[in-house]
């Protein structure tokens, strides 16, 4: 976990620890409304990624975030390099962080990365988002981690 996530782990271990002062109750409440709202906030993706890492299932969010970065690559050379890296880490069978996608999507990516466009991972990213939305996001909202965050940030909290 990167240093910017340390406050999450500390807060989960010790309820007396405080959240960063710029995180708001409104933001944390938005996380519970939908995955889309969670992903659109400043700290939501970081907290969700920390939760998934604790579950040993953070490959989906890491792939999704890597795709968001990849889409912004303007240079053809950088895009080729980025596409190969994404393939090697997340798509290639038996890769270190292999994501769960169907074989036809995998085959399409293999063809597309020969001349990668900014959208060549779009279908895989959509599938991964759907997996998170249906599987890990509902667990996150019910998790002790999220509930502690809500409790810690509530106004007039007596802890």
C-alpha positions, 0 to 999 in steps of 0.5 A: 500500500502506498504512503497515501493509503496509510491513514486508512490502515491506521484508522481501521486499526485504531478508532482514535485516529482521525481522517484527513481534514479535507475528507467530508461526510458528504463524500463518504456518504456518496461512496455508499450510494453507488460505485460510480459515485465512489469512483468520482470522488477524490478519496473513494478510489483510494479507500476502495482500493485499500479495502480490495487489497485487504481482501486480496482482490485489488487487481480489478481496481488497479486494472480499471485505474490503469486503463483510465491512465492509459486512455490519456496517453497521446503518444503512439510509442507510449501507447504501444508500450502501455498496451503491452504492459497492461496486457502482460500484467492483467490480460495474459493468462497466468499473469501476476494480476490476471483479471477475469474476462471472457476469452473473446474479449481477451482475443480482441485485446490481443488483436488490438494491441498490435496497433493499440488505440486509446479504447482497446481495453474499453470492453475489458474495463467495462467487464471489470467495472461490472464485476466490481459493481456486482461483487466487491462494491456491495461487500465494501459498503457493508464492510467494517472498514466503510462502517468505521469510516462513517462512524469516525467522520460523523459530526458530534462523534463521541470517540 
